[in-house]
Amino acid sequence: SHYAEGRLMTYTSYEAQKKADQNKVNSHKKRKLNHSLINWVVNLLRYGLSPETIAAISKYKSNSKNHISHETIYRYIYSFDGRKQNLYQYLIYGKKNRSKHKGKYVHSSKIPFRVSISKRPVEANNRLEIGHFEVDSIESSRKISGAIRTFVDRKSRMLFIEKVKDLTSKEGLRADIKVFSKIPKSVLKTVTYDNGREHHLHYKLIQKFGLKTYFCHPYCSSERGTNENTNGLIRRYYPKGTNFEEINNDDLQFLAMYLNNKPRKCLGYKSPQQVWNKELEHLGLRS
């Protein structure tokens, strides 16, 4: 027996089982969105927030009755009403049907002074500090030479973008030097690349910045998951086939600023800019 609301309650197996059965039924009920919640969710989707981020906001800023899960949001996006509004286009990959994301493949090539990612320090692997970057290129198409280079810090997810004329090693090195020159030299630690031809002059970064460079195993783009995910975010605004030669650099920098100020689930719903600035302050550097 125990007391509840000033009354003596007696435990019975029948009542306990009845309550357990009811809880089990309720746990499998799918949450339905009312009209006001639908409008709120759709507006945040259009603003560029992911279902996971919207769910987190609903949890921290609403009462328990208005809290919704990301799965509920996904179900609405792919429901009849959601498809009528083409809500899937606001998701990272903009797929009409839900499916597992598969990373792109990279090719192996003979790279001078190549060091395998298996030898990368634990500080980079476990995201213990800023200054460990993943770098990749997003090309316009095979018929168009223009491309962009993306630089993502593994811990903060801070993004830097630089346009390149083509995917040659000379252009890749020029872009790398330009971006890394903007970052305090004491912050720079490592860079992780794929095995693309534009990375053949990587060893010159060691000479100029003291950066250590590492390369993924062939056909293992998942080893640069941070960069791959960020490139997926960029593709929402510049889909495959985009001619980057025609894209203004100011527009690219605005996109980088926008993405750097978006809250991320992996950062506890802080933005990359917030984490980056805090780390710089911890090191006694100005952001």
Secondary structure, DSSP 8 states (H G I E B T S, - for coil): -EEETTEEE---HHHHHHHHHHHHHHHT------HHHHHHHHHHHHHT--HHHHHHHHHHHS-GGG---HHHHHHHHTSHHHHHTTGGGGSSS--SS--------------TT--BGGGS-HHHHTT-SS-EEEEEEEEEETTEEEEEEEEEETTT--EEEEEESSS-HHHHHHHHHHHHTTS-TTT--EEEE-S-GGGTTTHHHHHHH--EEEE--TT-GGGGHHHHHHHHHHHTTS-TT--GGGS-HHHHHHHHHHHHTS-BGGGTTB-HHHHHHHHHHHTT---
